[in-house]
Amino acid sequence: MASGKYKQLVSNTLLFAISNFSSKLLSFFIRPYLSYALDSPDVMGVSSLLQQSANLLIPMVSLGVSYAVIRFGLDKTKDKASVFINGFVTILLGFGIMVLASPLLRHIPAAAPYLGLLYLCVLMSCLRTLCTQFIRARMLNRLVALDGVLTTASLLGFYLLFLSVFRMGATGFLLANACADAVSAVFVFVWGRCGRFFRPKKFDPALWKEMLFYCVPMIPAAISFWIINASDLFFVQAMCESHNGHSGSYYVGLLSAGYFLPQIITMIGTFFYEAWQLSAVTEEEDREAFFSKVFRIYASVLFCCVAGIIWLCQPLMHVFKESYFDAWKLVPFLTLCSMCTCLNQFLNSVYVVYKRSTSSLYTMLAGAVLNLILNYLFILWMGPWGVTLASFLSLLLVFLLRAYSTRGLLEIDFHPAWLLMNLALVLAEIYLLMSWEHWVIPVTLLVVLIIAVNIREVWSMLQKLLSKLKRAK
């Protein structure tokens, strides 16, 4: 029985990896492509600001209901039709409020000329998330995998059409994302037979109240997460105008390019977490040992990947246009940010299991407040490069707070001495890379050492994956 839950986690992780691999592979390569399709860091900077504006609006418009859809959809005591229609009504209500708030939204930096497209992006993203989370709650994981491939193909097609053929710039960037989300939403709704559950009479006010009570605290938590991960762009835009003779949008473009390599960590985290949240909720036997073992393996894999990405960040930035090369200086701490985000998601699953969404809020809110303060101070001290260190320290605070607060719910063994040793080695790697001209040999040795420290856990995971693949054949 104990090995069964690990096999199920591996199986779901592989399936969601297949689902997301093509889309994440596209997003991984899209940054270099955009450096050519959008002509300059300034244009990429505007596109990134618009995309992050949409990311901020999405949880507010949906009221975070996607979290409730999967959590209550997995609950066998809840009527799935009521869960789905309650989620749909929530999105309509939130979108209506956003339309009424249009005079305020025009003040978002760079948003006024693109407001209609911004609305379209937000609505399509909310509807797509509702449908995909609902089919996940129904355990239709193969359909999730197929949707990932379809969405990738459509997004690639729309990017090529609007950016390379029609040369529509930031407008084409938004339009491509909206169209791809719309295609996905329609596909999942039809092939997932969501129409059977789209029954307005099944709207359940009592369940809706319960869902909102669960998900509404997720809104400020999501906003806090956005502040830590995306407010950097707006700080840089506002505070780095004319820094070293460049515009604020130029540095926003560099920052956006800097996320290129850390996306590898994000990809791994996405593959794992979508499977993990199912196992975390449904597996009830010996949870403490289960969480502890999975955390150790997961963190080991992440540390190895972080060390490798930092090692390769200079040479791999050559895939961008030459004007983007300096973005490599942003990569090391952005990579650590991605790792902290993955670990924070893991700990958030404890709150999901016990329906303690307010704890997710408090921890993210603390990180967001620290991030706002450090962004301002570090930009004054270090220029645009300071925001990456600010984000890392903020996400590290979130991890520490969650590691402490979850102990009241679930005793996870974090192996603190082992974590500190890994972090110290990675920070030493960053120091050598940033300050030594002849960094290649010492940094390479550190990478080998980090892998040696974590190889047992990584090999354990690889054995499980390989055994699963062999049985699949």
C-alpha positions as CSV (number, residue, x, y, z in Angstrom):
1,M,0.0,0.0,0.0
2,A,2.8,2.4,0.9
3,S,4.6,1.9,-2.4
4,G,1.3,2.2,-4.2
5,K,0.9,5.9,-3.4
6,Y,4.5,6.6,-4.6
7,K,3.7,4.8,-7.8
8,Q,0.5,6.8,-8.2
9,L,2.4,10.1,-7.6
10,V,5.1,9.1,-10.2
11,S,2.4,8.0,-12.7
12,N,0.5,11.3,-12.3
13,T,3.7,13.3,-12.5
14,L,4.6,11.6,-15.8
15,L,1.2,12.2,-17.2
16,F,1.2,15.9,-16.3
17,A,4.7,16.2,-17.6
18,I,3.4,14.9,-21.0
19,S,0.5,17.4,-20.7
20,N,2.7,20.3,-20.0
21,F,6.0,19.4,-21.7
22,S,5.1,20.8,-25.1
23,S,3.6,24.0,-23.7
24,K,6.4,24.5,-21.3
25,L,9.0,23.7,-24.0
26,L,7.3,26.4,-26.1
27,S,7.4,28.9,-23.3
28,F,11.0,28.0,-22.7
29,F,12.0,28.8,-26.2
30,I,9.5,31.7,-26.7
31,R,11.7,34.2,-24.9
32,P,14.6,34.0,-27.4
33,Y,12.0,34.0,-30.3
34,L,10.3,37.1,-28.8
35,S,13.7,38.9,-28.6
36,Y,13.6,38.9,-32.4
37,A,9.9,39.1,-33.1
38,L,9.4,42.1,-30.7
39,D,12.5,43.9,-32.1
40,S,13.9,45.4,-28.9
41,P,14.0,45.0,-25.1
42,D,11.7,48.1,-24.9
43,V,8.9,46.4,-26.8
44,M,9.4,43.2,-24.9
45,G,9.2,45.2,-21.7
46,V,5.8,46.6,-22.6
47,S,4.5,43.1,-23.5
48,S,5.8,41.8,-20.2
49,L,4.1,44.6,-18.3
50,L,0.8,43.8,-20.0
51,Q,1.1,40.1,-19.4
52,Q,1.8,40.7,-15.7
53,S,-1.1,43.1,-15.5
54,A,-3.4,40.3,-16.8
55,N,-1.8,37.9,-14.3
56,L,-2.7,40.3,-11.5
57,L,-6.3,40.7,-12.7
58,I,-7.0,37.0,-13.2
59,P,-7.2,36.0,-9.5
60,M,-9.3,39.1,-8.7
61,V,-11.8,38.4,-11.5
62,S,-12.1,34.7,-10.8
63,L,-12.1,35.3,-7.0
64,G,-9.6,32.5,-6.9
65,V,-12.4,30.0,-7.6
66,S,-10.1,27.6,-9.5
67,Y,-8.6,26.6,-6.2
68,A,-12.1,25.7,-4.8
69,V,-13.1,23.9,-8.0
70,I,-10.4,21.3,-7.8
71,R,-10.5,21.0,-4.0
72,F,-14.3,20.6,-3.8
73,G,-14.4,18.7,-7.1
74,L,-12.2,16.1,-5.5
75,D,-14.5,15.9,-2.5
76,K,-16.8,12.9,-3.1
77,T,-19.5,14.3,-0.9
78,K,-20.0,17.4,-3.2
79,D,-22.2,17.5,-6.3
80,K,-19.8,18.1,-9.2
81,A,-22.4,20.0,-11.3
82,S,-22.9,22.4,-8.4
83,V,-19.2,22.9,-8.1
84,F,-18.8,23.7,-11.8
85,I,-21.8,26.1,-12.1
86,N,-20.8,27.8,-8.9
87,G,-17.3,28.4,-10.4
88,F,-18.8,29.7,-13.7
89,V,-21.1,32.2,-11.8
90,T,-18.2,33.4,-9.8
91,I,-16.2,34.2,-12.9
92,L,-19.1,36.1,-14.5
93,L,-19.6,38.1,-11.4
94,G,-15.9,39.0,-11.2
95,F,-15.7,39.9,-14.8
96,G,-18.7,42.2,-14.5
97,I,-17.0,44.0,-11.6
98,M,-13.9,44.4,-13.7
99,V,-15.9,45.9,-16.6
100,L,-17.3,48.5,-14.2
101,A,-13.8,49.2,-12.9
102,S,-12.4,50.1,-16.3
103,P,-11.8,53.8,-15.5
104,L,-9.4,52.6,-12.7
105,L,-7.7,50.0,-14.9
106,R,-6.7,52.6,-17.5
107,H,-4.1,53.8,-15.0
108,I,-2.2,50.5,-15.1
109,P,1.2,51.3,-16.7
110,A,1.1,50.8,-20.5
111,A,-2.5,49.3,-20.3
112,A,-4.7,52.1,-21.7
113,P,-4.2,51.4,-25.4
114,Y,-4.7,47.7,-24.9
115,L,-7.5,47.6,-22.4
116,G,-10.0,45.6,-24.6
117,L,-7.4,42.9,-25.3
118,L,-6.4,42.8,-21.7
119,Y,-10.1,42.1,-20.8
120,L,-10.2,39.4,-23.4
121,C,-7.1,37.7,-22.1
122,V,-8.3,37.7,-18.5
123,L,-11.8,36.3,-19.4
124,M,-10.4,33.5,-21.6
125,S,-7.8,32.6,-19.1
126,C,-10.4,32.4,-16.3
127,L,-12.7,30.2,-18.4
128,R,-9.9,27.9,-19.5
129,T,-8.7,27.5,-15.9
130,L,-12.2,26.7,-14.7
131,C,-12.6,23.9,-17.3
132,T,-9.1,22.4,-16.9
133,Q,-9.3,22.4,-13.1
134,F,-12.7,20.8,-13.3
135,I,-11.6,17.9,-15.5
136,R,-8.6,17.4,-13.1
137,A,-11.0,17.2,-10.3
138,R,-12.8,14.4,-12.3
139,M,-9.4,12.7,-12.7
140,L,-9.5,13.0,-16.5
141,N,-5.8,13.2,-16.6
142,R,-5.3,12.0,-20.2
143,L,-7.5,14.7,-21.5
144,V,-5.4,17.2,-19.5
145,A,-2.4,15.8,-21.4
146,L,-4.1,16.1,-24.7
147,D,-5.2,19.7,-24.0
148,G,-1.6,20.7,-23.2
149,V,-0.5,19.6,-26.6
150,L,-3.4,21.3,-28.4
151,T,-2.9,24.5,-26.5
152,T,0.8,24.5,-27.4
153,A,0.1,24.0,-31.1
154,S,-2.5,26.7,-31.2
155,L,-0.4,29.2,-29.2
156,L,2.6,28.6,-31.5
157,G,0.4,29.1,-34.5
158,F,-1.1,32.3,-33.2
159,Y,2.3,33.7,-32.2
160,L,3.7,33.1,-35.7
161,L,0.6,34.6,-37.3
162,F,0.3,37.7,-35.2
163,L,3.9,38.4,-34.5
164,S,5.9,37.1,-37.5
165,V,3.3,37.5,-40.3
166,F,1.2,40.5,-39.3
167,R,4.0,42.1,-37.1
168,M,1.4,43.3,-34.6
169,G,3.9,43.7,-31.7
170,A,2.4,43.9,-28.2
171,T,-1.1,43.7,-29.6
172,G,-0.4,40.4,-31.3
173,F,1.2,39.1,-28.2
174,L,-2.0,39.6,-26.2
175,L,-4.2,38.4,-29.0
176,A,-2.3,35.2,-29.4
177,N,-2.6,34.3,-25.8
178,A,-6.3,35.1,-25.7
179,C,-7.0,33.0,-28.8
180,A,-5.0,30.0,-27.5
181,D,-6.9,30.1,-24.1
182,A,-10.2,30.3,-26.0
183,V,-9.3,27.3,-28.1
184,S,-8.4,25.3,-25.0
185,A,-11.5,26.3,-23.1
186,V,-13.8,25.2,-25.9
187,F,-11.9,21.9,-26.5
188,V,-11.9,20.9,-22.8
189,F,-15.6,21.9,-22.4
190,V,-16.6,19.8,-25.4
191,W,-14.4,16.7,-25.0
192,G,-14.5,16.7,-21.3
193,R,-18.3,16.7,-21.5
194,C,-18.5,19.6,-19.2
195,G,-21.9,20.5,-20.7
196,R,-23.4,17.7,-18.7
197,F,-22.4,19.6,-15.5
198,F,-23.4,23.0,-16.9
199,R,-26.8,23.1,-15.2
200,P,-27.8,26.5,-13.9
201,K,-30.4,24.9,-11.6
202,K,-27.6,23.2,-9.8
203,F,-26.4,26.5,-8.5
204,D,-26.0,25.9,-4.7
205,P,-25.8,29.0,-2.5
206,A,-24.7,27.1,0.5
207,L,-21.9,25.3,-1.4
208,W,-21.0,28.6,-3.1
209,K,-20.6,30.3,0.3
210,E,-18.4,27.4,1.4
211,M,-16.3,27.6,-1.8
212,L,-15.9,31.4,-1.5
213,F,-14.9,31.0,2.2
214,Y,-12.2,28.7,1.0
215,C,-11.0,30.5,-2.1
216,V,-11.4,34.2,-1.3
217,P,-8.4,34.3,1.1
218,M,-6.5,32.9,-1.9
219,I,-7.0,36.3,-3.7
220,P,-4.7,38.4,-1.5
221,A,-2.4,35.3,-1.4
222,A,-2.3,35.3,-5.2
223,I,-1.8,39.1,-5.3
224,S,1.0,38.7,-2.7
225,F,2.6,36.0,-4.9
226,W,2.3,38.4,-7.9
227,I,3.9,41.2,-5.9
228,I,6.9,39.0,-5.1
229,N,7.2,37.6,-8.6
230,A,6.1,40.4,-10.9
231,S,6.1,43.8,-9.1
232,D,9.8,43.8,-9.9
233,L,8.9,44.8,-13.5
234,F,6.9,47.8,-12.3
235,F,9.5,49.0,-9.8
236,V,12.2,48.7,-12.5
237,Q,10.0,50.5,-15.0
238,A,9.4,53.4,-12.6
239,M,12.8,53.7,-10.9
240,C,15.3,52.8,-13.6
241,E,14.4,55.3,-16.3
242,S,17.6,56.7,-17.8
243,H,19.8,54.3,-15.7
244,N,23.1,54.1,-17.6
245,G,21.4,55.8,-20.5
246,H,18.6,53.2,-21.0
247,S,14.8,53.4,-20.4
248,G,12.9,51.6,-17.7
249,S,11.2,49.5,-20.4
250,Y,14.7,48.4,-21.6
251,Y,15.5,46.9,-18.2
252,V,12.0,45.4,-17.9
253,G,12.8,43.6,-21.2
254,L,16.1,42.3,-19.8
255,L,14.4,41.1,-16.7
256,S,11.8,39.3,-18.8
257,A,14.6,37.7,-20.8
258,G,16.3,36.7,-17.5
259,Y,13.4,34.4,-16.7
260,F,14.3,32.2,-19.7
261,L,16.5,29.7,-17.9
262,P,14.7,29.7,-14.5
263,Q,11.7,28.5,-16.4
264,I,13.3,25.0,-16.4
265,I,12.7,25.0,-12.6
266,T,9.2,26.3,-13.1
267,M,8.6,23.5,-15.6
268,I,9.7,20.8,-13.2
269,G,7.6,22.4,-10.4
270,T,4.5,22.5,-12.6
271,F,4.8,18.8,-13.7
272,F,5.3,17.7,-10.1
273,Y,2.7,20.0,-8.3
274,E,-0.2,19.2,-10.5
275,A,0.3,15.5,-9.7
276,W,1.2,16.2,-6.1
277,Q,-1.9,18.1,-5.2
278,L,-4.0,15.1,-6.1
279,S,-1.8,12.7,-4.0
280,A,-1.7,15.2,-1.1
281,V,-5.4,15.3,-0.8
282,T,-6.4,11.7,-1.6
283,E,-3.6,9.9,0.2
284,E,-4.4,9.7,3.9
285,E,-2.2,6.8,5.2
286,D,1.0,7.8,7.0
287,R,1.0,11.4,5.6
288,E,3.9,12.7,7.6
289,A,6.4,10.1,6.3
290,F,5.0,10.5,2.8
291,F,5.3,14.3,2.8
292,S,8.8,14.1,4.4
293,K,10.2,11.6,1.9
294,V,8.8,13.4,-1.1
295,F,10.0,16.7,0.1
296,R,13.6,15.5,0.4
297,I,13.6,13.9,-3.1
298,Y,11.9,17.0,-4.6
299,A,14.3,19.5,-3.0
300,S,17.3,17.4,-4.1
301,V,16.2,17.5,-7.7
302,L,15.7,21.2,-7.5
303,F,19.1,22.0,-6.0
304,C,20.8,20.0,-8.7
305,C,18.9,21.8,-11.4
306,V,19.5,25.2,-9.8
307,A,23.3,24.5,-9.7
308,G,23.3,23.5,-13.4
309,I,21.3,26.4,-14.6
310,I,23.5,29.0,-12.8
311,W,26.6,27.2,-14.3
312,L,25.2,27.5,-17.8
313,C,23.5,31.0,-17.6
314,Q,26.3,32.9,-19.5
315,P,26.7,30.7,-22.5
316,L,23.0,30.0,-23.0
317,M,22.1,33.7,-23.1
318,H,23.7,33.8,-26.5
319,V,20.5,32.4,-28.0
320,F,19.0,35.9,-27.5
321,K,19.8,38.9,-29.6
322,E,23.1,40.5,-28.6
323,S,21.3,43.4,-26.9
324,Y,19.9,41.0,-24.3
325,F,23.2,39.3,-23.2
326,D,23.5,41.3,-19.9
327,A,20.3,39.6,-18.7
328,W,22.5,36.7,-17.6
329,K,23.3,38.7,-14.4
330,L,19.7,38.4,-13.4
331,V,19.5,34.6,-13.8
332,P,21.2,33.3,-10.6
333,F,18.8,34.8,-8.1
334,L,15.8,34.4,-10.4
335,T,16.7,30.7,-10.5
336,L,16.7,30.5,-6.7
337,C,13.4,32.4,-6.8
338,S,11.9,29.6,-9.0
339,M,13.2,27.0,-6.6
340,C,11.7,28.7,-3.6
341,T,8.4,29.1,-5.4
342,C,8.3,25.3,-6.0
343,L,9.1,24.5,-2.4
344,N,6.4,27.0,-1.3
345,Q,3.9,25.3,-3.5
346,F,4.7,22.0,-1.9
347,L,4.1,23.4,1.6
348,N,0.9,25.1,0.4
349,S,-0.4,21.6,-0.4
350,V,-0.5,21.1,3.4
351,Y,-2.9,24.1,3.7
352,V,-5.0,22.6,0.8
353,V,-5.3,19.2,2.5
354,Y,-6.5,20.8,5.7
355,K,-8.4,23.7,4.0
356,R,-6.4,26.3,5.8
357,S,-6.3,28.9,3.0
358,T,-5.9,31.8,5.4
359,S,-2.4,30.4,6.4
360,S,-1.5,30.6,2.7
361,L,-2.6,34.2,2.7
362,Y,-0.6,35.3,5.8
363,T,2.6,33.7,4.7
364,M,2.4,35.2,1.2
365,L,1.4,38.6,2.5
366,A,4.5,38.7,4.8
367,G,6.7,37.9,1.8
368,A,4.9,40.6,-0.4
369,V,5.4,43.3,2.2
370,L,9.1,42.5,2.5
371,N,9.4,42.4,-1.2
372,L,8.0,45.9,-1.7
373,I,10.4,47.3,0.9
374,L,13.5,45.5,-0.5
375,N,12.7,46.3,-4.1
376,Y,12.8,50.0,-3.3
377,L,16.0,49.7,-1.2
378,F,17.9,47.3,-3.4
379,I,17.2,49.3,-6.6
380,L,18.6,52.4,-4.9
381,W,21.6,50.3,-3.9
382,M,22.2,48.0,-6.8
383,G,20.1,49.3,-9.7
384,P,17.8,47.0,-11.7
385,W,19.8,43.9,-10.6
386,G,18.7,44.4,-7.0
387,V,15.1,43.2,-7.6
388,T,16.2,39.6,-8.1
389,L,17.9,39.5,-4.7
390,A,14.8,41.1,-3.1
391,S,12.5,38.5,-4.6
392,F,14.7,35.6,-3.4
393,L,14.8,36.9,0.2
394,S,11.0,37.5,0.2
395,L,10.3,33.9,-1.1
396,L,12.8,32.5,1.4
397,L,10.8,34.2,4.2
398,V,7.6,32.6,2.9
399,F,9.3,29.2,3.0
400,L,10.5,29.7,6.5
401,L,7.1,30.9,7.7
402,R,5.3,27.9,6.0
403,A,7.8,25.4,7.3
404,Y,7.0,26.7,10.8
405,S,3.3,27.1,10.5
406,T,2.6,23.7,8.9
407,R,4.2,21.9,11.8
408,G,0.9,22.5,13.7
409,L,-0.8,20.5,10.9
410,L,1.7,18.0,9.7
411,E,5.2,17.2,11.1
412,I,7.4,17.3,8.0
413,D,11.1,16.5,8.4
414,F,12.9,19.3,6.4
415,H,16.5,18.2,7.3
416,P,17.5,21.8,8.0
417,A,21.2,21.2,8.2
418,W,21.1,19.5,4.7
419,L,19.0,22.4,3.3
420,L,21.4,25.0,4.7
421,M,24.4,23.2,3.3
422,N,22.8,23.1,-0.2
423,L,21.9,26.7,-0.1
424,A,25.4,27.7,1.1
425,L,26.9,25.8,-1.8
426,V,24.6,27.5,-4.3
427,L,25.3,31.0,-2.9
428,A,29.0,30.3,-3.1
429,E,28.5,29.3,-6.8
430,I,26.7,32.6,-7.4
431,Y,29.5,34.6,-5.7
432,L,32.2,33.0,-7.8
433,L,30.3,33.4,-11.0
434,M,29.6,37.1,-10.4
435,S,32.9,38.2,-9.0
436,W,35.7,36.0,-10.5
437,E,36.8,36.4,-14.0
438,H,38.1,32.9,-14.3
439,W,35.1,31.2,-12.7
440,V,34.7,28.1,-14.9
441,I,36.8,25.6,-12.9
442,P,35.7,26.5,-9.3
443,V,32.0,26.8,-10.3
444,T,32.2,23.5,-12.1
445,L,33.6,21.9,-9.0
446,L,30.9,23.3,-6.9
447,V,28.2,22.0,-9.3
448,V,29.8,18.5,-9.1
449,L,29.8,18.8,-5.2
450,I,26.1,19.8,-5.1
451,I,25.2,16.9,-7.3
452,A,27.2,14.5,-5.1
453,V,25.4,15.7,-2.0
454,N,22.0,15.0,-3.6
455,I,22.7,12.1,-5.9
456,R,21.1,9.5,-3.6
457,E,17.7,11.2,-3.6
458,V,17.9,12.1,-7.3
459,W,18.8,8.5,-8.1
460,S,15.9,7.2,-6.0
461,M,13.5,9.4,-8.1
462,L,15.0,8.3,-11.4
463,Q,14.6,4.6,-10.4
464,K,10.9,5.1,-9.8
465,L,10.5,7.0,-13.1
466,L,12.4,4.4,-15.1
467,S,10.5,1.5,-13.5
468,K,7.2,3.3,-14.4
469,L,8.4,3.8,-18.0
470,K,9.4,0.1,-18.4
471,R,6.0,-1.0,-17.2
472,A,4.4,1.4,-19.6
473,K,6.2,-0.3,-22.5
